[in-house]
Structures are given as structure tokens and as C-alpha cells.
Amino acid sequence: MEKEKVRKIDGLGRVVIPIELRQNLNISENDEMKIYMQDGKIILEKN
């Protein structure tokens, strides 16, 4: 699996998490994600 993916942000501020990453991280539809900023980076964590 590639380590890096590039996605564009849509008009509502959404970005798609590629299926390969969701499968590897066991992220499913309707899972809650914690979103925060740390050291100038946006961090997503499965809640």
C-alpha cells in the first residue's frame, strides 16, 4: 500500500479517506472520528 494519497477538499470542507486506509484502520461508515490540530497538522482518530 502506498503511504501517501492526495485528495481535494470539496466545497463543504470534506475530504474522502481512501478505501485502503479505511480497511487497514478498520474505519466503517458511521464511525465517529475525533478531529484536532497538533503541531500544525490535522489529526483524525477513530473514537
Secondary structure as GFF3:
##gff-version 3
##sequence-region A 1 47
A	DSSP	alpha_helix	19	24	.	.	.	ID=ss1
A	DSSP	beta_strand	33	38	.	.	.	ID=ss2
A	DSSP	beta_strand	41	46	.	.	.	ID=ss3
###
